[in-house]
Amino acid sequence: MSETTTNIHPYALEILPPKAEGASYQWAIRKNGKLTQRSDRSLPSEAKARENGMAQIEKLLSGVGDR
């Protein structure tokens, strides 16, 4: 299995596959290659992980929750 990466400049969304069969997906957001945020919950599918991660990136791009 490999990580799926989506680029949203300057952010990148990584979808992290489960480490074991039946386990949950996670996501990580990187800004210019540096980890800025990880999912705080386990998600049941790759699609749900991508949807949740993209929602977080949209918040970051709009300035909501900017660190």
mmJSON file of the N, C-alpha and C atoms, coordinates in Angstrom:
{"data_MODEL":{"atom_site":{
"group_PDB":["ATOM","ATOM","ATOM","ATOM","ATOM","ATOM","ATOM","ATOM","ATOM","ATOM","ATOM","ATOM","ATOM","ATOM","ATOM","ATOM","ATOM","ATOM","ATOM","ATOM","ATOM","ATOM","ATOM","ATOM","ATOM","ATOM","ATOM","ATOM","ATOM","ATOM","ATOM","ATOM","ATOM","ATOM","ATOM","ATOM","ATOM","ATOM","ATOM","ATOM","ATOM","ATOM","ATOM","ATOM","ATOM","ATOM","ATOM","ATOM","ATOM","ATOM","ATOM","ATOM","ATOM","ATOM","ATOM","ATOM","ATOM","ATOM","ATOM","ATOM","ATOM","ATOM","ATOM","ATOM","ATOM","ATOM","ATOM","ATOM","ATOM","ATOM","ATOM","ATOM","ATOM","ATOM","ATOM","ATOM","ATOM","ATOM","ATOM","ATOM","ATOM","ATOM","ATOM","ATOM","ATOM","ATOM","ATOM","ATOM","ATOM","ATOM","ATOM","ATOM","ATOM","ATOM","ATOM","ATOM","ATOM","ATOM","ATOM","ATOM","ATOM","ATOM","ATOM","ATOM","ATOM","ATOM","ATOM","ATOM","ATOM","ATOM","ATOM","ATOM","ATOM","ATOM","ATOM","ATOM","ATOM","ATOM","ATOM","ATOM","ATOM","ATOM","ATOM","ATOM","ATOM","ATOM","ATOM","ATOM","ATOM","ATOM","ATOM","ATOM","ATOM","ATOM","ATOM","ATOM","ATOM","ATOM","ATOM","ATOM","ATOM","ATOM","ATOM","ATOM","ATOM","ATOM","ATOM","ATOM","ATOM","ATOM","ATOM","ATOM","ATOM","ATOM","ATOM","ATOM","ATOM","ATOM","ATOM","ATOM","ATOM","ATOM","ATOM","ATOM","ATOM","ATOM","ATOM","ATOM","ATOM","ATOM","ATOM","ATOM","ATOM","ATOM","ATOM","ATOM","ATOM","ATOM","ATOM","ATOM","ATOM","ATOM","ATOM","ATOM","ATOM","ATOM","ATOM","ATOM","ATOM","ATOM","ATOM","ATOM","ATOM","ATOM","ATOM","ATOM","ATOM","ATOM","ATOM","ATOM","ATOM"],
"id":[1,2,3,4,5,6,7,8,9,10,11,12,13,14,15,16,17,18,19,20,21,22,23,24,25,26,27,28,29,30,31,32,33,34,35,36,37,38,39,40,41,42,43,44,45,46,47,48,49,50,51,52,53,54,55,56,57,58,59,60,61,62,63,64,65,66,67,68,69,70,71,72,73,74,75,76,77,78,79,80,81,82,83,84,85,86,87,88,89,90,91,92,93,94,95,96,97,98,99,100,101,102,103,104,105,106,107,108,109,110,111,112,113,114,115,116,117,118,119,120,121,122,123,124,125,126,127,128,129,130,131,132,133,134,135,136,137,138,139,140,141,142,143,144,145,146,147,148,149,150,151,152,153,154,155,156,157,158,159,160,161,162,163,164,165,166,167,168,169,170,171,172,173,174,175,176,177,178,179,180,181,182,183,184,185,186,187,188,189,190,191,192,193,194,195,196,197,198,199,200,201],
"type_symbol":["N","C","C","N","C","C","N","C","C","N","C","C","N","C","C","N","C","C","N","C","C","N","C","C","N","C","C","N","C","C","N","C","C","N","C","C","N","C","C","N","C","C","N","C","C","N","C","C","N","C","C","N","C","C","N","C","C","N","C","C","N","C","C","N","C","C","N","C","C","N","C","C","N","C","C","N","C","C","N","C","C","N","C","C","N","C","C","N","C","C","N","C","C","N","C","C","N","C","C","N","C","C","N","C","C","N","C","C","N","C","C","N","C","C","N","C","C","N","C","C","N","C","C","N","C","C","N","C","C","N","C","C","N","C","C","N","C","C","N","C","C","N","C","C","N","C","C","N","C","C","N","C","C","N","C","C","N","C","C","N","C","C","N","C","C","N","C","C","N","C","C","N","C","C","N","C","C","N","C","C","N","C","C","N","C","C","N","C","C","N","C","C","N","C","C","N","C","C","N","C","C"],
"label_atom_id":["N","CA","C","N","CA","C","N","CA","C","N","CA","C","N","CA","C","N","CA","C","N","CA","C","N","CA","C","N","CA","C","N","CA","C","N","CA","C","N","CA","C","N","CA","C","N","CA","C","N","CA","C","N","CA","C","N","CA","C","N","CA","C","N","CA","C","N","CA","C","N","CA","C","N","CA","C","N","CA","C","N","CA","C","N","CA","C","N","CA","C","N","CA","C","N","CA","C","N","CA","C","N","CA","C","N","CA","C","N","CA","C","N","CA","C","N","CA","C","N","CA","C","N","CA","C","N","CA","C","N","CA","C","N","CA","C","N","CA","C","N","CA","C","N","CA","C","N","CA","C","N","CA","C","N","CA","C","N","CA","C","N","CA","C","N","CA","C","N","CA","C","N","CA","C","N","CA","C","N","CA","C","N","CA","C","N","CA","C","N","CA","C","N","CA","C","N","CA","C","N","CA","C","N","CA","C","N","CA","C","N","CA","C","N","CA","C","N","CA","C","N","CA","C","N","CA","C","N","CA","C","N","CA","C"],
"label_alt_id":[null,null,null,null,null,null,null,null,null,null,null,null,null,null,null,null,null,null,null,null,null,null,null,null,null,null,null,null,null,null,null,null,null,null,null,null,null,null,null,null,null,null,null,null,null,null,null,null,null,null,null,null,null,null,null,null,null,null,null,null,null,null,null,null,null,null,null,null,null,null,null,null,null,null,null,null,null,null,null,null,null,null,null,null,null,null,null,null,null,null,null,null,null,null,null,null,null,null,null,null,null,null,null,null,null,null,null,null,null,null,null,null,null,null,null,null,null,null,null,null,null,null,null,null,null,null,null,null,null,null,null,null,null,null,null,null,null,null,null,null,null,null,null,null,null,null,null,null,null,null,null,null,null,null,null,null,null,null,null,null,null,null,null,null,null,null,null,null,null,null,null,null,null,null,null,null,null,null,null,null,null,null,null,null,null,null,null,null,null,null,null,null,null,null,null,null,null,null,null,null,null],
"label_comp_id":["MET","MET","MET","SER","SER","SER","GLU","GLU","GLU","THR","THR","THR","THR","THR","THR","THR","THR","THR","ASN","ASN","ASN","ILE","ILE","ILE","HIS","HIS","HIS","PRO","PRO","PRO","TYR","TYR","TYR","ALA","ALA","ALA","LEU","LEU","LEU","GLU","GLU","GLU","ILE","ILE","ILE","LEU","LEU","LEU","PRO","PRO","PRO","PRO","PRO","PRO","LYS","LYS","LYS","ALA","ALA","ALA","GLU","GLU","GLU","GLY","GLY","GLY","ALA","ALA","ALA","SER","SER","SER","TYR","TYR","TYR","GLN","GLN","GLN","TRP","TRP","TRP","ALA","ALA","ALA","ILE","ILE","ILE","ARG","ARG","ARG","LYS","LYS","LYS","ASN","ASN","ASN","GLY","GLY","GLY","LYS","LYS","LYS","LEU","LEU","LEU","THR","THR","THR","GLN","GLN","GLN","ARG","ARG","ARG","SER","SER","SER","ASP","ASP","ASP","ARG","ARG","ARG","SER","SER","SER","LEU","LEU","LEU","PRO","PRO","PRO","SER","SER","SER","GLU","GLU","GLU","ALA","ALA","ALA","LYS","LYS","LYS","ALA","ALA","ALA","ARG","ARG","ARG","GLU","GLU","GLU","ASN","ASN","ASN","GLY","GLY","GLY","MET","MET","MET","ALA","ALA","ALA","GLN","GLN","GLN","ILE","ILE","ILE","GLU","GLU","GLU","LYS","LYS","LYS","LEU","LEU","LEU","LEU","LEU","LEU","SER","SER","SER","GLY","GLY","GLY","VAL","VAL","VAL","GLY","GLY","GLY","ASP","ASP","ASP","ARG","ARG","ARG"],
"label_asym_id":["A","A","A","A","A","A","A","A","A","A","A","A","A","A","A","A","A","A","A","A","A","A","A","A","A","A","A","A","A","A","A","A","A","A","A","A","A","A","A","A","A","A","A","A","A","A","A","A","A","A","A","A","A","A","A","A","A","A","A","A","A","A","A","A","A","A","A","A","A","A","A","A","A","A","A","A","A","A","A","A","A","A","A","A","A","A","A","A","A","A","A","A","A","A","A","A","A","A","A","A","A","A","A","A","A","A","A","A","A","A","A","A","A","A","A","A","A","A","A","A","A","A","A","A","A","A","A","A","A","A","A","A","A","A","A","A","A","A","A","A","A","A","A","A","A","A","A","A","A","A","A","A","A","A","A","A","A","A","A","A","A","A","A","A","A","A","A","A","A","A","A","A","A","A","A","A","A","A","A","A","A","A","A","A","A","A","A","A","A","A","A","A","A","A","A","A","A","A","A","A","A"],
"label_entity_id":["1","1","1","1","1","1","1","1","1","1","1","1","1","1","1","1","1","1","1","1","1","1","1","1","1","1","1","1","1","1","1","1","1","1","1","1","1","1","1","1","1","1","1","1","1","1","1","1","1","1","1","1","1","1","1","1","1","1","1","1","1","1","1","1","1","1","1","1","1","1","1","1","1","1","1","1","1","1","1","1","1","1","1","1","1","1","1","1","1","1","1","1","1","1","1","1","1","1","1","1","1","1","1","1","1","1","1","1","1","1","1","1","1","1","1","1","1","1","1","1","1","1","1","1","1","1","1","1","1","1","1","1","1","1","1","1","1","1","1","1","1","1","1","1","1","1","1","1","1","1","1","1","1","1","1","1","1","1","1","1","1","1","1","1","1","1","1","1","1","1","1","1","1","1","1","1","1","1","1","1","1","1","1","1","1","1","1","1","1","1","1","1","1","1","1","1","1","1","1","1","1"],
"label_seq_id":[1,1,1,2,2,2,3,3,3,4,4,4,5,5,5,6,6,6,7,7,7,8,8,8,9,9,9,10,10,10,11,11,11,12,12,12,13,13,13,14,14,14,15,15,15,16,16,16,17,17,17,18,18,18,19,19,19,20,20,20,21,21,21,22,22,22,23,23,23,24,24,24,25,25,25,26,26,26,27,27,27,28,28,28,29,29,29,30,30,30,31,31,31,32,32,32,33,33,33,34,34,34,35,35,35,36,36,36,37,37,37,38,38,38,39,39,39,40,40,40,41,41,41,42,42,42,43,43,43,44,44,44,45,45,45,46,46,46,47,47,47,48,48,48,49,49,49,50,50,50,51,51,51,52,52,52,53,53,53,54,54,54,55,55,55,56,56,56,57,57,57,58,58,58,59,59,59,60,60,60,61,61,61,62,62,62,63,63,63,64,64,64,65,65,65,66,66,66,67,67,67],
"pdbx_PDB_ins_code":[null,null,null,null,null,null,null,null,null,null,null,null,null,null,null,null,null,null,null,null,null,null,null,null,null,null,null,null,null,null,null,null,null,null,null,null,null,null,null,null,null,null,null,null,null,null,null,null,null,null,null,null,null,null,null,null,null,null,null,null,null,null,null,null,null,null,null,null,null,null,null,null,null,null,null,null,null,null,null,null,null,null,null,null,null,null,null,null,null,null,null,null,null,null,null,null,null,null,null,null,null,null,null,null,null,null,null,null,null,null,null,null,null,null,null,null,null,null,null,null,null,null,null,null,null,null,null,null,null,null,null,null,null,null,null,null,null,null,null,null,null,null,null,null,null,null,null,null,null,null,null,null,null,null,null,null,null,null,null,null,null,null,null,null,null,null,null,null,null,null,null,null,null,null,null,null,null,null,null,null,null,null,null,null,null,null,null,null,null,null,null,null,null,null,null,null,null,null,null,null,null],
"Cartn_x":[0.83,0.0,0.872,0.364,1.12,0.223,0.846,0.106,-0.386,-1.567,-2.103,-1.945,-1.382,-1.137,-1.891,-2.572,-3.255,-2.627,-2.25,-1.612,-2.613,-2.631,-3.421,-2.463,-1.81,-0.709,-1.109,-0.364,0.913,0.751,-0.46,-0.733,-0.725,-0.466,-0.568,-1.34,-2.301,-3.101,-2.614,-2.232,-1.809,-2.878,-3.327,-4.272,-3.445,-3.488,-2.684,-3.537,-3.156,-3.95,-3.834,-4.799,-4.735,-3.499,-2.944,-1.757,-2.131,-3.391,-3.876,-5.238,-5.552,-6.84,-7.968,-8.955,-10.071,-9.84,-8.624,-8.318,-8.808,-8.637,-9.166,-8.115,-8.608,-7.757,-7.49,-6.4,-6.021,-5.618,-5.485,-4.942,-3.923,-3.07,-2.081,-2.016,-1.895,-1.759,-0.344,0.311,1.652,1.608,2.369,2.511,3.973,4.197,5.562,6.408,5.805,6.509,6.558,6.197,6.254,4.875,4.815,3.56,2.945,1.677,0.994,-0.201,-0.823,-2.015,-2.24,-2.765,-3.153,-4.594,-5.217,-6.594,-6.628,-7.674,-7.812,-8.763,-9.24,-10.114,-9.826,-10.192,-10.036,-11.254,-11.016,-12.098,-12.259,-13.504,-13.775,-13.363,-13.155,-12.815,-11.862,-11.222,-10.329,-11.113,-12.316,-13.15,-13.501,-13.857,-14.183,-12.954,-11.799,-10.559,-10.235,-10.387,-10.118,-11.103,-12.367,-13.395,-13.105,-12.774,-12.484,-11.211,-10.18,-8.922,-9.081,-9.843,-10.069,-10.86,-11.798,-12.553,-11.608,-10.637,-9.66,-8.782,-8.38,-7.562,-8.359,-9.633,-10.473,-10.532,-10.612,-10.594,-9.259,-8.166,-6.849,-6.69,-7.169,-7.055,-7.91,-9.035,-9.906,-9.48,-8.475,-7.985,-8.651,-9.619,-10.289,-9.388,-9.109,-8.265,-6.8,-6.416,-5.007,-4.132,-3.032,-2.133,-1.018],
"Cartn_y":[-1.185,0.0,1.245,2.278,3.518,4.67,5.769,6.954,7.669,8.238,9.04,10.494,11.308,12.702,13.604,14.625,15.626,16.964,17.751,19.038,20.18,21.018,22.232,23.289,23.962,24.857,25.858,26.082,25.459,24.186,23.641,22.455,21.188,20.078,18.76,17.869,17.135,16.216,14.805,14.118,12.718,11.85,10.859,9.886,8.673,8.356,7.267,6.013,4.963,3.737,3.017,2.139,1.386,0.495,0.331,-0.517,-1.987,-2.281,-3.659,-3.721,-4.857,-5.026,-4.785,-3.997,-3.68,-2.472,-1.937,-0.749,0.498,1.657,2.901,3.715,4.63,5.561,6.798,7.477,8.73,9.695,10.974,11.934,12.813,13.43,14.38,15.548,16.758,17.95,18.485,18.746,19.323,20.686,21.62,22.939,23.088,23.206,23.278,22.113,20.933,19.727,19.46,20.434,20.271,19.908,18.874,18.439,19.567,19.897,20.94,20.415,19.333,18.835,17.372,16.592,15.193,15.014,13.992,13.704,13.316,13.731,13.416,12.249,11.68,10.51,9.55,8.319,7.303,7.341,7.182,7.261,5.92,5.521,4.173,3.899,4.957,4.723,5.8,5.509,6.484,7.728,7.526,8.65,9.563,8.984,9.782,10.527,9.877,10.526,11.704,11.516,12.599,13.758,13.444,14.466,15.278,14.596,15.254,16.102,15.566,16.301,17.533,17.397,18.544,19.636,19.253,20.243,21.035,20.353,21.036,21.979,21.553,22.415,23.644,23.462,24.607,25.612,25.131,26.025,26.763,26.04,26.673,27.727,27.405,28.357,29.596,29.444,30.586,31.389,30.871,31.567,31.138,30.246,29.747,28.7,28.825,27.862,27.969,29.113,29.317,29.338,28.606,28.523,29.506],
"Cartn_z":[0.0,0.0,0.0,-0.645,-0.674,-0.277,0.104,0.498,-0.749,-0.685,-1.768,-1.363,-2.25,-1.935,-2.904,-2.388,-3.191,-2.857,-3.87,-3.623,-3.722,-2.715,-2.656,-2.143,-3.064,-2.719,-1.654,-0.618,-0.25,0.57,0.612,1.414,0.574,1.232,0.607,1.57,1.026,1.83,1.567,2.623,2.527,3.159,2.421,2.953,3.358,4.634,5.17,5.273,4.544,4.561,5.9,6.178,7.435,7.477,8.662,8.816,8.864,9.189,9.244,8.567,8.015,7.356,8.352,7.942,8.82,9.707,9.697,10.502,9.769,10.377,9.838,9.098,8.264,7.515,8.358,8.057,8.692,7.579,7.894,6.946,7.654,6.847,7.359,6.385,6.906,6.083,6.265,5.153,5.171,4.484,5.027,4.413,4.027,2.729,2.192,2.705,2.788,3.193,4.686,5.497,6.95,7.495,8.328,8.913,9.735,9.438,10.197,10.971,10.482,11.148,10.775,11.721,11.491,11.906,11.356,11.751,13.22,13.887,15.304,15.533,14.441,14.553,13.415,13.612,12.59,11.681,10.388,9.416,8.705,8.418,7.925,6.483,5.672,4.269,3.766,2.652,2.031,1.613,1.087,0.656,1.832,2.969,4.159,4.664,4.627,5.058,4.146,2.827,1.867,2.083,2.257,2.468,3.734,4.817,6.083,5.984,5.356,5.193,4.318,3.228,2.34,3.048,3.9,4.67,5.579,6.168,7.025,6.206,5.01,4.15,3.726,3.408,3.044,4.184,5.417,6.582,6.662,6.445,6.506,5.407,4.195,3.083,3.294,4.011,4.255,5.481,6.206,7.386,8.674,8.604,9.801,10.437,11.715,12.4,12.031,11.464,11.081,12.315,12.254,13.416,13.302],
"occupancy":[1.0,1.0,1.0,1.0,1.0,1.0,1.0,1.0,1.0,1.0,1.0,1.0,1.0,1.0,1.0,1.0,1.0,1.0,1.0,1.0,1.0,1.0,1.0,1.0,1.0,1.0,1.0,1.0,1.0,1.0,1.0,1.0,1.0,1.0,1.0,1.0,1.0,1.0,1.0,1.0,1.0,1.0,1.0,1.0,1.0,1.0,1.0,1.0,1.0,1.0,1.0,1.0,1.0,1.0,1.0,1.0,1.0,1.0,1.0,1.0,1.0,1.0,1.0,1.0,1.0,1.0,1.0,1.0,1.0,1.0,1.0,1.0,1.0,1.0,1.0,1.0,1.0,1.0,1.0,1.0,1.0,1.0,1.0,1.0,1.0,1.0,1.0,1.0,1.0,1.0,1.0,1.0,1.0,1.0,1.0,1.0,1.0,1.0,1.0,1.0,1.0,1.0,1.0,1.0,1.0,1.0,1.0,1.0,1.0,1.0,1.0,1.0,1.0,1.0,1.0,1.0,1.0,1.0,1.0,1.0,1.0,1.0,1.0,1.0,1.0,1.0,1.0,1.0,1.0,1.0,1.0,1.0,1.0,1.0,1.0,1.0,1.0,1.0,1.0,1.0,1.0,1.0,1.0,1.0,1.0,1.0,1.0,1.0,1.0,1.0,1.0,1.0,1.0,1.0,1.0,1.0,1.0,1.0,1.0,1.0,1.0,1.0,1.0,1.0,1.0,1.0,1.0,1.0,1.0,1.0,1.0,1.0,1.0,1.0,1.0,1.0,1.0,1.0,1.0,1.0,1.0,1.0,1.0,1.0,1.0,1.0,1.0,1.0,1.0,1.0,1.0,1.0,1.0,1.0,1.0,1.0,1.0,1.0,1.0,1.0,1.0],
"B_iso_or_equiv":[0.0,0.0,0.0,0.0,0.0,0.0,0.0,0.0,0.0,0.0,0.0,0.0,0.0,0.0,0.0,0.0,0.0,0.0,0.0,0.0,0.0,0.0,0.0,0.0,0.0,0.0,0.0,0.0,0.0,0.0,0.0,0.0,0.0,0.0,0.0,0.0,0.0,0.0,0.0,0.0,0.0,0.0,0.0,0.0,0.0,0.0,0.0,0.0,0.0,0.0,0.0,0.0,0.0,0.0,0.0,0.0,0.0,0.0,0.0,0.0,0.0,0.0,0.0,0.0,0.0,0.0,0.0,0.0,0.0,0.0,0.0,0.0,0.0,0.0,0.0,0.0,0.0,0.0,0.0,0.0,0.0,0.0,0.0,0.0,0.0,0.0,0.0,0.0,0.0,0.0,0.0,0.0,0.0,0.0,0.0,0.0,0.0,0.0,0.0,0.0,0.0,0.0,0.0,0.0,0.0,0.0,0.0,0.0,0.0,0.0,0.0,0.0,0.0,0.0,0.0,0.0,0.0,0.0,0.0,0.0,0.0,0.0,0.0,0.0,0.0,0.0,0.0,0.0,0.0,0.0,0.0,0.0,0.0,0.0,0.0,0.0,0.0,0.0,0.0,0.0,0.0,0.0,0.0,0.0,0.0,0.0,0.0,0.0,0.0,0.0,0.0,0.0,0.0,0.0,0.0,0.0,0.0,0.0,0.0,0.0,0.0,0.0,0.0,0.0,0.0,0.0,0.0,0.0,0.0,0.0,0.0,0.0,0.0,0.0,0.0,0.0,0.0,0.0,0.0,0.0,0.0,0.0,0.0,0.0,0.0,0.0,0.0,0.0,0.0,0.0,0.0,0.0,0.0,0.0,0.0,0.0,0.0,0.0,0.0,0.0,0.0],
"pdbx_formal_charge":[null,null,null,null,null,null,null,null,null,null,null,null,null,null,null,null,null,null,null,null,null,null,null,null,null,null,null,null,null,null,null,null,null,null,null,null,null,null,null,null,null,null,null,null,null,null,null,null,null,null,null,null,null,null,null,null,null,null,null,null,null,null,null,null,null,null,null,null,null,null,null,null,null,null,null,null,null,null,null,null,null,null,null,null,null,null,null,null,null,null,null,null,null,null,null,null,null,null,null,null,null,null,null,null,null,null,null,null,null,null,null,null,null,null,null,null,null,null,null,null,null,null,null,null,null,null,null,null,null,null,null,null,null,null,null,null,null,null,null,null,null,null,null,null,null,null,null,null,null,null,null,null,null,null,null,null,null,null,null,null,null,null,null,null,null,null,null,null,null,null,null,null,null,null,null,null,null,null,null,null,null,null,null,null,null,null,null,null,null,null,null,null,null,null,null,null,null,null,null,null,null],
"auth_seq_id":[1,1,1,2,2,2,3,3,3,4,4,4,5,5,5,6,6,6,7,7,7,8,8,8,9,9,9,10,10,10,11,11,11,12,12,12,13,13,13,14,14,14,15,15,15,16,16,16,17,17,17,18,18,18,19,19,19,20,20,20,21,21,21,22,22,22,23,23,23,24,24,24,25,25,25,26,26,26,27,27,27,28,28,28,29,29,29,30,30,30,31,31,31,32,32,32,33,33,33,34,34,34,35,35,35,36,36,36,37,37,37,38,38,38,39,39,39,40,40,40,41,41,41,42,42,42,43,43,43,44,44,44,45,45,45,46,46,46,47,47,47,48,48,48,49,49,49,50,50,50,51,51,51,52,52,52,53,53,53,54,54,54,55,55,55,56,56,56,57,57,57,58,58,58,59,59,59,60,60,60,61,61,61,62,62,62,63,63,63,64,64,64,65,65,65,66,66,66,67,67,67],
"auth_comp_id":["MET","MET","MET","SER","SER","SER","GLU","GLU","GLU","THR","THR","THR","THR","THR","THR","THR","THR","THR","ASN","ASN","ASN","ILE","ILE","ILE","HIS","HIS","HIS","PRO","PRO","PRO","TYR","TYR","TYR","ALA","ALA","ALA","LEU","LEU","LEU","GLU","GLU","GLU","ILE","ILE","ILE","LEU","LEU","LEU","PRO","PRO","PRO","PRO","PRO","PRO","LYS","LYS","LYS","ALA","ALA","ALA","GLU","GLU","GLU","GLY","GLY","GLY","ALA","ALA","ALA","SER","SER","SER","TYR","TYR","TYR","GLN","GLN","GLN","TRP","TRP","TRP","ALA","ALA","ALA","ILE","ILE","ILE","ARG","ARG","ARG","LYS","LYS","LYS","ASN","ASN","ASN","GLY","GLY","GLY","LYS","LYS","LYS","LEU","LEU","LEU","THR","THR","THR","GLN","GLN","GLN","ARG","ARG","ARG","SER","SER","SER","ASP","ASP","ASP","ARG","ARG","ARG","SER","SER","SER","LEU","LEU","LEU","PRO","PRO","PRO","SER","SER","SER","GLU","GLU","GLU","ALA","ALA","ALA","LYS","LYS","LYS","ALA","ALA","ALA","ARG","ARG","ARG","GLU","GLU","GLU","ASN","ASN","ASN","GLY","GLY","GLY","MET","MET","MET","ALA","ALA","ALA","GLN","GLN","GLN","ILE","ILE","ILE","GLU","GLU","GLU","LYS","LYS","LYS","LEU","LEU","LEU","LEU","LEU","LEU","SER","SER","SER","GLY","GLY","GLY","VAL","VAL","VAL","GLY","GLY","GLY","ASP","ASP","ASP","ARG","ARG","ARG"],
"auth_asym_id":["A","A","A","A","A","A","A","A","A","A","A","A","A","A","A","A","A","A","A","A","A","A","A","A","A","A","A","A","A","A","A","A","A","A","A","A","A","A","A","A","A","A","A","A","A","A","A","A","A","A","A","A","A","A","A","A","A","A","A","A","A","A","A","A","A","A","A","A","A","A","A","A","A","A","A","A","A","A","A","A","A","A","A","A","A","A","A","A","A","A","A","A","A","A","A","A","A","A","A","A","A","A","A","A","A","A","A","A","A","A","A","A","A","A","A","A","A","A","A","A","A","A","A","A","A","A","A","A","A","A","A","A","A","A","A","A","A","A","A","A","A","A","A","A","A","A","A","A","A","A","A","A","A","A","A","A","A","A","A","A","A","A","A","A","A","A","A","A","A","A","A","A","A","A","A","A","A","A","A","A","A","A","A","A","A","A","A","A","A","A","A","A","A","A","A","A","A","A","A","A","A"],
"auth_atom_id":["N","CA","C","N","CA","C","N","CA","C","N","CA","C","N","CA","C","N","CA","C","N","CA","C","N","CA","C","N","CA","C","N","CA","C","N","CA","C","N","CA","C","N","CA","C","N","CA","C","N","CA","C","N","CA","C","N","CA","C","N","CA","C","N","CA","C","N","CA","C","N","CA","C","N","CA","C","N","CA","C","N","CA","C","N","CA","C","N","CA","C","N","CA","C","N","CA","C","N","CA","C","N","CA","C","N","CA","C","N","CA","C","N","CA","C","N","CA","C","N","CA","C","N","CA","C","N","CA","C","N","CA","C","N","CA","C","N","CA","C","N","CA","C","N","CA","C","N","CA","C","N","CA","C","N","CA","C","N","CA","C","N","CA","C","N","CA","C","N","CA","C","N","CA","C","N","CA","C","N","CA","C","N","CA","C","N","CA","C","N","CA","C","N","CA","C","N","CA","C","N","CA","C","N","CA","C","N","CA","C","N","CA","C","N","CA","C","N","CA","C","N","CA","C","N","CA","C","N","CA","C","N","CA","C"],
"pdbx_PDB_model_num":[1,1,1,1,1,1,1,1,1,1,1,1,1,1,1,1,1,1,1,1,1,1,1,1,1,1,1,1,1,1,1,1,1,1,1,1,1,1,1,1,1,1,1,1,1,1,1,1,1,1,1,1,1,1,1,1,1,1,1,1,1,1,1,1,1,1,1,1,1,1,1,1,1,1,1,1,1,1,1,1,1,1,1,1,1,1,1,1,1,1,1,1,1,1,1,1,1,1,1,1,1,1,1,1,1,1,1,1,1,1,1,1,1,1,1,1,1,1,1,1,1,1,1,1,1,1,1,1,1,1,1,1,1,1,1,1,1,1,1,1,1,1,1,1,1,1,1,1,1,1,1,1,1,1,1,1,1,1,1,1,1,1,1,1,1,1,1,1,1,1,1,1,1,1,1,1,1,1,1,1,1,1,1,1,1,1,1,1,1,1,1,1,1,1,1,1,1,1,1,1,1]
}}}
